[in-house]
Amino acid sequence: MSQAQASPLAVSSPDSKPRQSREIKDHLRLIAEMTREFTASHDYKIIVHSALERITKYIGAEAVSLFLLADNGETLACSACYGPVDITGLRISAKTGVVGRATA
């Protein structure tokens, strides 16, 4: 692989360690905030909605969804989502698309 094609993660720079340290601190801060919310509420829907909203904003995504594998192991159901389109309740094959690949 030429230098022009090298992965940015493979290139070491003077800023890489401080940047990685900040990223780790940001991840830990997000986890700590979410943990506090989880322990403060006993309402699953509020907890999941808050978590999905935080994750969406943290990663800079337009939307996120939580798909759970059905008991039969063949179907994924959207248990909760955050974003412009509500797909809660959507069911897909566990072998379909990106979501299905994540369960493989």
Backbone as ProteinMPNN parsed JSONL, in Angstrom:
{"seq_chain_A": "MSQAQASPLAVSSPDSKPRQSREIKDHLRLIAEMTREFTASHDYKIIVHSALERITKYIGAEAVSLFLLADNGETLACSACYGPVDITGLRISAKTGVVGRATA", "coords_chain_A": {"N_chain_A": [[0.862, -1.163, 0.0], [0.658, 2.14, -0.897], [1.989, 5.266, 0.408], [0.081, 7.254, -0.003], [-2.233, 5.788, -0.026], [-2.426, 4.785, 2.463], [-3.984, 3.952, 5.557], [-5.567, 6.391, 7.611], [-5.462, 5.793, 10.281], [-3.226, 4.311, 10.552], [-1.143, 6.013, 10.335], [1.092, 7.736, 12.281], [1.042, 10.594, 14.286], [2.134, 13.616, 15.92], [-0.108, 14.537, 17.256], [-1.733, 12.339, 17.623], [-1.841, 10.686, 19.981], [-2.816, 12.506, 22.068], [-5.303, 13.062, 20.848], [-6.501, 10.545, 20.743], [-6.691, 10.09, 23.466], [-8.519, 12.11, 24.199], [-10.745, 11.189, 22.777], [-11.239, 8.763, 24.08], [-11.876, 9.72, 26.634], [-14.192, 11.149, 25.959], [-15.852, 9.029, 25.142], [-16.052, 7.606, 27.553], [-17.288, 9.552, 29.143], [-19.788, 9.757, 27.876], [-20.752, 7.153, 28.354], [-20.846, 7.193, 31.173], [-22.761, 9.237, 31.619], [-25.014, 8.091, 30.416], [-25.286, 5.828, 32.014], [-25.938, 6.984, 34.494], [-28.456, 8.016, 33.823], [-29.809, 5.62, 33.273], [-29.912, 4.429, 35.798], [-31.464, 6.237, 37.144], [-34.022, 6.121, 36.199], [-36.872, 4.001, 35.818], [-38.249, 3.396, 33.653], [-38.389, 1.758, 30.778], [-38.882, 2.639, 28.098], [-38.338, 5.406, 28.174], [-35.654, 5.375, 28.933], [-34.411, 3.966, 26.785], [-35.105, 5.616, 24.589], [-33.787, 7.995, 25.294], [-31.128, 7.065, 25.359], [-30.757, 6.295, 22.658], [-31.109, 8.76, 21.402], [-28.911, 10.216, 22.464], [-26.77, 8.655, 21.468], [-27.168, 8.928, 18.708], [-26.652, 11.676, 18.326], [-24.042, 11.773, 19.317], [-22.53, 10.218, 17.528], [-23.033, 11.568, 15.259], [-25.048, 10.868, 13.49], [-27.965, 10.565, 11.366], [-30.062, 9.048, 12.192], [-30.858, 6.37, 14.463], [-31.385, 2.928, 15.353], [-32.788, 0.298, 17.337], [-32.619, -2.982, 17.01], [-33.973, -6.073, 17.886], [-33.404, -9.537, 18.245], [-35.769, -11.944, 17.454], [-37.426, -14.599, 19.31], [-37.49, -16.861, 17.679], [-35.17, -16.677, 16.275], [-34.948, -15.949, 13.654], [-36.006, -13.569, 12.859], [-35.742, -10.021, 13.02], [-36.71, -7.362, 15.066], [-37.593, -3.966, 15.189], [-37.166, -2.409, 18.076], [-36.956, 0.096, 19.162], [-36.376, 3.473, 18.085], [-34.643, 6.408, 16.886], [-34.942, 9.393, 15.213], [-35.799, 10.921, 12.015], [-37.8, 9.296, 10.912], [-40.147, 7.06, 12.139], [-39.594, 3.812, 12.77], [-40.297, 1.893, 14.5], [-41.326, -1.302, 15.452], [-41.017, -2.408, 12.967], [-40.29, -5.326, 11.16], [-37.802, -7.553, 10.084], [-36.026, -10.008, 8.113], [-33.548, -11.903, 9.774], [-31.41, -12.246, 8.218], [-31.155, -10.202, 6.479], [-29.887, -7.334, 4.871], [-27.861, -4.64, 6.342], [-28.448, -4.63, 9.083], [-29.141, -7.299, 9.517], [-26.689, -8.511, 8.843], [-25.177, -7.705, 10.997], [-25.934, -9.4, 12.976], [-24.975, -11.809, 12.293]], "CA_chain_A": [[0.0, 0.0, 0.0], [1.471, 3.346, -0.961], [1.745, 6.22, 1.49], [-1.163, 7.963, -0.32], [-3.359, 4.901, 0.24], [-2.367, 4.299, 3.841], [-5.081, 4.302, 6.441], [-5.221, 7.467, 8.524], [-5.206, 5.227, 11.599], [-1.903, 3.722, 10.547], [-0.163, 7.091, 10.341], [1.265, 8.301, 13.611], [1.368, 12.007, 14.291], [2.294, 14.105, 17.294], [-1.418, 14.766, 17.869], [-2.56, 11.129, 17.678], [-2.079, 10.234, 21.361], [-3.781, 13.38, 22.741], [-6.614, 12.913, 20.215], [-7.044, 9.274, 21.221], [-7.023, 10.29, 24.875], [-9.771, 12.876, 24.232], [-11.819, 10.321, 22.309], [-11.54, 7.819, 25.161], [-12.574, 10.482, 27.673], [-15.54, 11.426, 25.452], [-16.605, 7.776, 25.21], [-16.329, 7.313, 28.964], [-18.264, 10.541, 29.61], [-21.083, 9.331, 27.346], [-21.168, 5.96, 29.09], [-21.191, 7.602, 32.543], [-24.028, 9.979, 31.575], [-26.084, 7.144, 30.127], [-25.443, 4.976, 33.189], [-26.699, 7.767, 35.479], [-29.853, 8.041, 33.375], [-30.372, 4.274, 33.422], [-30.184, 4.151, 37.205], [-32.423, 7.215, 37.663], [-35.358, 5.86, 35.678], [-37.25, 2.594, 35.701], [-39.107, 3.324, 32.473], [-37.611, 1.258, 29.639], [-39.052, 3.464, 26.901], [-37.621, 6.67, 28.38], [-34.223, 5.064, 28.941], [-33.975, 3.616, 25.432], [-35.207, 6.802, 23.74], [-32.701, 8.895, 25.678], [-29.872, 6.463, 24.913], [-30.668, 6.388, 21.2], [-30.911, 10.174, 21.06], [-27.521, 10.556, 22.789], [-25.886, 7.952, 20.54], [-27.336, 9.557, 17.401], [-25.929, 12.947, 18.347], [-22.626, 11.52, 19.573], [-21.854, 9.726, 16.313], [-23.351, 12.452, 14.144], [-25.912, 10.164, 12.539], [-29.311, 11.108, 11.18], [-31.0, 8.202, 12.924], [-30.383, 5.072, 14.959], [-32.48, 2.041, 15.725], [-32.433, -0.863, 18.146], [-33.295, -4.189, 16.544], [-33.787, -7.228, 18.757], [-33.639, -10.82, 17.597], [-36.951, -12.649, 17.974], [-37.16, -15.911, 19.906], [-37.287, -17.869, 16.642], [-33.832, -16.494, 15.729], [-35.001, -15.685, 12.219], [-36.589, -12.252, 12.62], [-35.306, -8.889, 13.83], [-37.784, -6.379, 15.223], [-37.147, -2.675, 15.686], [-37.744, -2.19, 19.39], [-36.974, 1.538, 19.39], [-35.57, 4.21, 17.126], [-34.579, 7.862, 17.04], [-34.653, 10.015, 13.929], [-36.929, 11.542, 11.335], [-38.835, 8.327, 10.542], [-40.365, 6.072, 13.191], [-39.7, 2.461, 12.215], [-40.568, 0.989, 15.614], [-42.234, -2.385, 15.079], [-40.597, -2.99, 11.691], [-39.679, -6.655, 11.278], [-37.065, -7.981, 8.896], [-35.321, -11.273, 8.256], [-32.261, -11.776, 10.433], [-30.381, -12.419, 7.184], [-31.371, -9.108, 5.539], [-29.251, -6.029, 4.985], [-26.829, -4.313, 7.322], [-28.889, -5.076, 10.407], [-29.009, -8.747, 9.533], [-25.263, -8.86, 8.86], [-24.652, -7.438, 12.334], [-26.29, -10.523, 13.858], [-24.341, -13.036, 11.778]], "C_chain_A": [[0.908, 1.225, 0.0], [1.115, 4.286, 0.175], [0.431, 6.955, 1.257], [-2.385, 7.123, 0.003], [-3.418, 4.441, 1.688], [-3.562, 4.786, 4.645], [-4.67, 5.433, 7.367], [-4.932, 6.953, 9.935], [-3.794, 4.661, 11.698], [-0.813, 4.782, 10.625], [-0.096, 7.686, 11.736], [1.653, 9.764, 13.481], [1.526, 12.454, 15.725], [0.962, 14.289, 18.01], [-2.202, 13.484, 18.118], [-2.825, 10.664, 19.109], [-3.012, 11.172, 22.116], [-5.189, 13.248, 22.172], [-7.274, 11.627, 20.682], [-7.467, 9.391, 22.677], [-8.331, 11.069, 25.018], [-10.948, 12.014, 23.808], [-12.22, 9.324, 23.396], [-12.306, 8.525, 26.27], [-13.998, 10.802, 27.246], [-16.416, 10.184, 25.523], [-17.0, 7.471, 26.656], [-17.349, 8.283, 29.54], [-19.669, 10.153, 29.139], [-21.61, 8.127, 28.117], [-21.596, 6.326, 30.511], [-22.532, 8.333, 32.578], [-25.202, 9.029, 31.341], [-26.34, 6.229, 31.322], [-26.237, 5.695, 34.275], [-28.177, 7.803, 35.105], [-30.525, 6.689, 33.578], [-30.76, 3.999, 34.87], [-31.233, 5.094, 37.797], [-33.857, 6.926, 37.223], [-35.616, 4.362, 35.622], [-38.157, 2.38, 34.487], [-38.252, 2.987, 31.247], [-37.692, 2.186, 28.437], [-38.296, 4.787, 27.009], [-36.114, 6.432, 28.299], [-33.72, 4.808, 27.522], [-34.035, 4.834, 24.519], [-34.061, 7.769, 24.033], [-31.358, 8.366, 25.187], [-29.707, 6.587, 23.403], [-30.454, 7.823, 20.741], [-29.456, 10.583, 21.31], [-26.553, 9.923, 21.793], [-25.959, 8.593, 19.161], [-26.516, 10.838, 17.319], [-24.427, 12.73, 18.497], [-21.895, 11.087, 18.306], [-22.163, 10.571, 15.091], [-24.21, 11.796, 13.077], [-27.255, 10.878, 12.409], [-30.311, 10.34, 12.032], [-30.279, 6.962, 13.432], [-31.593, 4.227, 15.316], [-31.927, 0.867, 16.513], [-33.277, -2.039, 17.669], [-32.961, -5.333, 17.484], [-34.161, -8.496, 18.001], [-34.814, -11.524, 18.261], [-36.552, -14.024, 18.495], [-36.881, -16.984, 18.862], [-35.908, -17.759, 15.994], [-33.794, -16.144, 14.262], [-35.483, -14.28, 11.878], [-35.985, -11.216, 13.563], [-36.453, -7.895, 13.888], [-37.19, -5.088, 15.775], [-37.895, -2.391, 16.983], [-37.882, -0.708, 19.702], [-36.107, 2.203, 18.331], [-35.583, 5.693, 17.467], [-34.193, 8.425, 15.687], [-35.914, 10.506, 13.27], [-38.075, 10.59, 10.975], [-38.943, 7.281, 11.653], [-40.562, 4.702, 12.552], [-39.946, 1.427, 13.317], [-41.615, -0.045, 15.183], [-41.874, -3.044, 13.756], [-39.913, -4.325, 11.937], [-39.01, -7.005, 9.961], [-36.426, -9.332, 9.175], [-33.97, -11.0, 8.91], [-31.111, -11.929, 9.458], [-30.417, -11.275, 6.175], [-30.555, -7.876, 5.883], [-28.187, -5.893, 6.05], [-27.201, -4.818, 8.7], [-28.74, -6.578, 10.528], [-27.553, -9.21, 9.586], [-24.659, -8.666, 10.249], [-24.954, -8.595, 13.283], [-25.591, -11.82, 13.449], [-23.134, -13.442, 12.585]], "O_chain_A": [[1.824, 1.322, 0.816], [0.08, 4.134, 0.824], [-0.276, 7.256, 2.219], [-3.456, 7.665, 0.276], [-4.372, 3.772, 2.088], [-4.074, 5.885, 4.434], [-3.543, 5.444, 7.862], [-4.229, 7.613, 10.7], [-3.236, 4.546, 12.789], [0.33, 4.465, 10.952], [-1.113, 8.09, 12.3], [2.496, 10.123, 12.658], [1.104, 11.758, 16.648], [0.903, 14.208, 19.237], [-3.247, 13.531, 18.767], [-3.953, 10.279, 19.416], [-3.94, 10.686, 22.763], [-6.167, 13.312, 22.917], [-8.468, 11.613, 20.984], [-8.497, 8.844, 23.071], [-9.163, 10.731, 25.86], [-12.024, 12.091, 24.401], [-13.407, 9.073, 23.605], [-13.282, 7.985, 26.791], [-14.919, 10.738, 28.061], [-17.58, 10.261, 25.914], [-18.147, 7.121, 26.936], [-18.193, 7.884, 30.344], [-20.625, 10.213, 29.912], [-22.783, 8.088, 28.49], [-22.606, 5.819, 30.999], [-23.35, 8.084, 33.463], [-26.246, 9.145, 31.981], [-27.489, 5.892, 31.609], [-27.108, 5.098, 34.908], [-29.046, 7.64, 35.962], [-31.677, 6.621, 34.005], [-31.806, 3.408, 35.139], [-31.825, 4.79, 38.833], [-34.803, 7.44, 37.821], [-34.703, 3.564, 35.409], [-38.752, 1.315, 34.322], [-37.496, 3.822, 30.751], [-36.67, 2.488, 27.821], [-37.685, 5.235, 26.039], [-35.39, 7.202, 27.668], [-32.709, 5.377, 27.109], [-33.105, 5.063, 23.746], [-33.44, 8.298, 23.111], [-30.544, 9.124, 24.66], [-28.631, 6.945, 22.923], [-29.704, 8.072, 19.797], [-28.839, 11.225, 20.461], [-25.621, 10.579, 21.328], [-24.931, 8.783, 18.512], [-25.777, 11.054, 16.359], [-23.632, 13.43, 17.87], [-20.778, 11.532, 18.041], [-21.625, 10.328, 14.01], [-24.109, 12.13, 11.896], [-27.621, 11.697, 13.252], [-31.284, 10.906, 12.531], [-29.24, 6.561, 12.908], [-32.684, 4.746, 15.55], [-30.761, 0.494, 16.377], [-34.487, -2.087, 17.894], [-31.799, -5.537, 17.837], [-35.112, -8.516, 17.22], [-34.848, -11.68, 19.481], [-35.486, -14.544, 18.167], [-36.122, -17.918, 19.122], [-35.511, -18.649, 15.242], [-32.714, -16.049, 13.679], [-35.378, -13.85, 10.729], [-35.746, -11.489, 14.74], [-37.094, -7.618, 12.874], [-36.388, -5.111, 16.708], [-39.104, -2.163, 16.98], [-38.799, -0.296, 20.412], [-35.217, 1.577, 17.754], [-36.422, 6.165, 18.234], [-33.219, 7.978, 15.081], [-36.981, 10.511, 13.883], [-39.201, 11.036, 10.756], [-37.941, 6.688, 12.054], [-41.563, 4.456, 11.88], [-39.816, 0.225, 13.086], [-42.655, 0.303, 14.622], [-42.372, -4.128, 13.452], [-39.06, -4.442, 12.817], [-39.56, -6.791, 8.881], [-36.302, -9.747, 10.327], [-33.33, -9.987, 8.63], [-29.952, -11.759, 9.837], [-29.779, -11.36, 5.125], [-30.529, -7.429, 7.029], [-27.681, -6.877, 6.587], [-26.361, -5.373, 9.409], [-28.258, -7.073, 11.547], [-27.222, -10.172, 10.278], [-23.734, -9.383, 10.632], [-24.279, -8.742, 14.302], [-25.621, -12.808, 14.184], [-22.496, -14.449, 12.278]]}, "name": "protein", "num_of_chains": 1, "seq": "MSQAQASPLAVSSPDSKPRQSREIKDHLRLIAEMTREFTASHDYKIIVHSALERITKYIGAEAVSLFLLADNGETLACSACYGPVDITGLRISAKTGVVGRATA"}
